[in-house]
Amino acid sequence: MKMRNILHRPERVFNHHRSLKQEFPLPLREWARVRGNNQAPSPQSSSVKGEKANSAADQISIAIILTALLLFAATFARAASLDETLAKRKPEATINLAGNDGVQVVKGNWRYSDTKIIEIDFKAAGADGQPGRTPNRAYDFTPHAGRADFDDSKWEVIDPTTLDKRRSAGKLAFNWYRIKITVPVRVGSFDPTGSTLVFSTSLDDYAEVWVDGEIPRAAGQSGGSVIKGWNAENRLIIGRGVKPRQTIQLAIFGVNGPISNPPTNYIYMKYAKLEFHKVPAGPIAVGPHEVNVEVIRLDPAIDAIVPANPKIFKLAEGFQFTEGPIWLKGGYLLFSDPNANTIYKYIAADAKLSVFKMNSGYAGKDIAEYFQPGSNGLTLDPQGRLTINEHGNHRVARVEKDGRVTVLADQYQGKRLNSPNDLVYRSDGTLFFTDPPFGLPKFYDDPRKELPYSGVFSLKDGKLKLVSTDLKGPNGIAFSPDEKYLYVGNWDPEKKIIMRYEVGVDGSLSNSKVFFDMTKAPGEDALDGIKLDREGNLYVSGPGGLWIISPEGKHLGTIIPPKHPHNLAWGGDDGKTLYMTAQASLYRMPLNIPGIRPNPVVGDLSRRSD
């Protein structure tokens, strides 16, 4: 196929790191836009209340509070501080989830199940204090119903007005209450768009609250999603910058106490309600804390990769959709939010989050039509220069050490690229990237789409080469440790496969084969990000979680974080920490084998600014 030289042309100056003290980004794009009817019934009842400020004094007070909260948000204060602030202010609207009207407004059903204590096989503690090799017997309970995707369809549906009915068998007892809520278009006269959503409840005697499959385990934590005290309230933020029709799964685990002296009574829920607060939303760094993680171990070889007592830590939340992370030698992570058209910077040592670049992928007049106009994949070339896949601009761009931007590729044979997605450099500087249409407003049917295929391209010595059109949705891309093979994942629900190619010196691909097929695996997600460790094991964002696959193509196991990880990057001084961009959250997980990562040095971008 005819090649085309791509001119390396310096463009506008790169807009480098800006502190959020200077500029706080509000959400720009929705991940799932609902077109058409923007109106909804406005139910009025005792279960649903929309509040308004009725006096100048009230309005002044609210203005003061909002100003304070804006300053607070701009400095990314801890989530706990915001929770304390919200506890002292009057919400704009409330919904009573212990009433039929309220449950109807959120289109939910309360579902209920008792639990059973069971005996299981486990391992006694080893010399390091972690699960060792000596088998023993331990206790657990069933069901484990905290995950967002847990199937509760066969559970009892209970009338919300009976939440205070005594349930469980009494004495030493545990139970579950689950409800999936849908953010309404309106709550009375109140538009909840962009609100911070708070859930509060109180169980007799204790409760733990899972939100969309996640429960934090912060040291010293009291209240919120975990037990605060005897019959105390659980009050926690369950959504930031919420959007109408957004769904949130709640799972409340009830405990009869005191556990050391089981009482002669039962578990019941005293109340349950939602509060909508019109305060600034947006991303926020949280104090790094452990959250739940599940590891499905299918082969003993995974024990050399994932610790026996695995830990995963939450670092930040409140994004629209996170993607394309890359670790840099300065001890920080860059990652994209393509929906918000922003690149963020997370400094690991200080747990600080800031905006690195706004308008990271597009600034055109038709930007409102895009779901994901911003940057996606990020990487470093062998000289340490940041390289960015820009959805809306249909291009791959490189940031020079003086801050200028060089366009590496934006068209092929006179036709614009679709929306470059993920990318990887070979050690000699040859760039490979995938180009599906996922950044276009109408994907495959978008009139902006000029290429008749979704391609994989290589760029060597300024020449752009189309090296594969095998896949409908080429996505994640990564090299084997010896760079002999290139792996490409396919985002296609009908064909969830990983292709493996042999790589030529000239940047061509040959001897393609289906390396692994996940099509029949349960789960809606297809394949997204791919990374490898130094032993050649693949870490693939696939159905249900992060799949670990051996170099021989054997599924060793799956890591299941609270939120589905769509992309990942190796970080830390030793390269053994796996950072995961997972929908609206950012996580890190220590593992046992260091990963393959690009040159960790980046040029000084502070010399030039927009």
Secondary structure, 3 states (H helix, E strand, C coil): CCCEECCCEEEEECCCCECCCCCCCCCCCCCCCCCCCCCCCCCCECCEEECCCCCHHHHHHHHHHHHHHHHHHHCCCCHHHHHHHHHCCCCCEEEECCCHHHHHHCCCCEEEEECEEEEEEEEEECCCCCEEEEEEEEEEEECCCCCCCCCCCCCEEECHHHCCCCECCCCCCEEEEEEEEECCCCECCECCCCCEEEEEEEEECEEEEEECCECEECCCCCCCCCCCCCCCCEEEEEECCCCCCCEEEEEEEEECCCCCCCCCCCEEEEEEEEEEECCCCCCEEEEEEEECCEEEECCHHHHHCCCCCCCEEEEEECCCCCEEEEEECCCEEEEEECCCCEEEEEECCCCEEEEEEECCCCCCCCHHHCCCCCEEEEEECCCCCEEEEECCCCEEEEECCCCEEEEEECEECCEECCCCCCEEECCCCCEEEEECCCCCCCHHHCCCCCCCCCEEEEEECCEEEEEECCCCCEEEEEECCCCCEEEEEECCCCCCEEEEEEECCCCCEEEEEEEEECCCCCCCCCCCCEEEECCCCEEEEECCEEEEECCCCCEEEEEECCCCCCEEEEECCCCCEEEEEECCEEEEEECCCCECCCCCCCCCHHHCCC
